[in-house]
Amino acid sequence: MKKKIEFVVLICLIAALALLNKNLETYVSSPKVTIRANTVVLDAGHGGGDPGKVGVGDVVEKEINLEIAKKVEKLLKKEKIKVIMTREEDAMLTGDSGTGTKAVDMKERVRIINKEAPQLAVSIHQNSYQDAVVHGAQVFYYSNSPEGESAAKVMQEALLSVDADNTRQAKANDTYYLLKRTEVPTIIVECGFLSNPEDAMNLCDEEYQDKVSEAICKGILEIIHKDNLKGNSGTS
């Protein structure tokens, strides 16, 4: 009888620890700051000595990221959304010297996002894969962030309007530093695959960039509007 009681107690302890761990994981992804309504941080990935992906025809990711981010910024400002850019030039975020490591750069991006406490943070990137056939935009979110998941699904749907052949879906991730360390809803938008000839060509075309930017802007506005209706927008 004593052994049976000890076994039941052990099972209860394991269950309690599992529940505590789950709660801690969820807390990590929950906002720890007062969210600023109608505010968005746009993060143009890479920059400076960090080119990001180099694709077909020597297309460089960092340049496309910044071009699209600036276009989205302009569109959002027309809609009276406050926009903070993590970078506005071809440089890593590693201080005035312009030198530093990728780790320092990523920490600075996270610091900016957490300091500004936007309603949404959107990091703009381009993808790459060993199989050149793989193509299409895809949105990533932190696995333990319900808000991030909701935002990513809205954004993925908005991006499908750019490419009717794109069947990709929003995808959870628990390893990307930016997603794990930010304290507000954050998504990573991979606008296409630079390893795919057609995607690479399109992403260098200004008209196509305009379409992608418009889709991202539309997604952001829908995410913010839904958030405001739920009363999760914090203060202005």
Residue pairs with C-beta under 8 A, 6 or more apart in sequence:
25 144
26 144
28 144
28 180
29 142
29 144
29 145
29 146
29 147
29 148
30 145
31 117
31 147
31 183
31 184
31 185
31 234
32 183
33 114
33 117
33 183
33 184
34 117
34 234
34 235
35 117
35 118
35 119
35 184
35 232
35 233
35 234
35 235
36 82
36 116
36 117
36 118
36 119
36 234
36 235
36 236
37 119
37 228
37 233
37 234
37 235
37 236
38 80
38 81
38 82
38 119
38 224
38 228
38 233
38 236
39 81
39 82
39 83
39 84
39 116
39 117
39 118
39 119
40 76
40 81
40 82
40 83
40 84
40 118
40 119
40 120
40 121
40 122
40 220
40 224
41 83
41 84
41 85
41 86
41 112
41 113
41 116
41 118
41 120
41 121
41 122
42 69
42 72
42 73
42 76
42 83
42 84
42 85
42 86
42 122
42 124
43 69
43 85
43 86
43 87
43 109
43 113
43 121
43 122
43 123
43 124
43 178
44 62
44 65
44 66
44 68
44 69
44 70
44 85
44 86
44 87
44 124
45 52
45 61
45 62
45 65
45 123
45 124
45 125
46 52
46 61
46 62
46 65
46 92
46 125
47 62
47 65
47 66
47 87
47 89
47 90
47 91
47 92
47 93
47 105
48 62
48 90
48 91
48 92
48 94
48 98
49 92
49 99
50 62
50 92
50 102
50 105
51 60
51 61
51 62
52 60
52 61
52 62
52 65
52 125
52 126
53 60
53 61
53 126
53 127
53 128
53 194
53 195
54 60
54 61
54 194
55 61
55 126
55 128
55 193
55 194
55 195
55 200
56 132
56 194
56 195
56 196
56 197
56 200
56 201
57 200
57 201
57 204
59 194
59 200
59 203
59 204
61 125
61 126
61 128
61 194
62 90
63 90
64 126
64 191
64 194
64 203
64 204
64 209
65 124
65 125
65 126
66 87
66 88
66 89
66 90
67 209
68 124
68 191
68 209
68 212
68 213
68 216
69 85
69 124
70 85
70 88
71 209
71 210
71 213
72 122
72 124
72 213
72 216
72 217
72 220
73 83
73 85
75 213
75 214
75 217
76 83
76 217
76 220
76 221
77 83
79 217
79 221
81 220
81 221
81 224
84 112
84 116
84 118
86 93
86 108
86 109
86 112
86 113
87 93
91 98
92 98
92 100
92 102
92 104
92 105
93 104
93 105
93 108
93 109
93 112
94 100
94 101
94 104
94 105
94 108
95 104
106 177
106 178
109 123
109 178
110 177
110 178
110 181
110 182
113 121
113 178
113 182
113 183
113 184
113 186
114 181
114 182
114 183
114 184
117 183
117 184
117 234
118 184
119 184
119 185
119 224
119 227
119 233
119 234
120 151
120 184
120 185
120 186
120 187
120 220
120 223
120 224
120 227
121 182
121 184
121 185
121 186
121 187
122 155
122 186
122 187
122 188
122 189
122 216
122 220
123 178
123 186
123 187
123 188
123 189
124 189
124 191
124 216
125 188
125 189
125 190
125 191
126 190
126 191
126 192
126 193
126 194
126 203
127 138
127 190
127 191
127 192
127 193
127 194
127 195
128 193
128 194
128 195
129 193
129 195
129 196
130 195
131 195
132 195
132 196
132 197
133 196
134 193
134 195
134 196
135 163
135 165
135 166
135 192
135 193
135 196
135 198
135 199
136 163
136 165
136 166
136 167
136 168
136 192
136 193
136 199
137 156
137 159
137 162
137 163
137 166
137 168
137 189
137 190
137 191
137 192
137 212
138 156
138 168
138 169
138 170
138 171
138 190
139 152
139 153
139 155
139 156
139 159
139 170
139 171
139 187
139 188
139 189
139 190
140 152
140 170
140 171
140 172
140 173
140 176
140 179
140 187
140 188
140 190
141 148
141 149
141 151
141 152
141 170
141 171
141 172
141 173
141 179
141 186
141 187
141 188
142 148
142 172
142 173
142 174
142 176
142 179
142 180
142 186
143 172
143 173
143 174
144 174
145 179
145 185
145 186
147 185
147 227
147 232
148 179
148 185
148 186
148 187
149 170
149 172
150 223
150 226
151 185
151 187
151 223
152 170
152 171
152 187
153 170
154 219
154 222
154 223
154 226
155 170
155 187
155 189
155 216
155 219
155 220
155 223
156 168
156 169
156 170
157 219
158 215
158 216
158 218
158 219
158 222
159 166
159 189
159 191
159 212
159 215
159 216
159 219
160 166
161 215
161 218
162 208
162 211
162 212
162 215
173 179
173 188
174 180
176 188
178 186
178 188
179 186
179 187
179 188
185 223
189 216
191 203
191 212
192 199
192 200
192 202
192 203
192 212
193 199
193 200
194 200
194 203
202 208
203 209
203 212
224 233
227 233
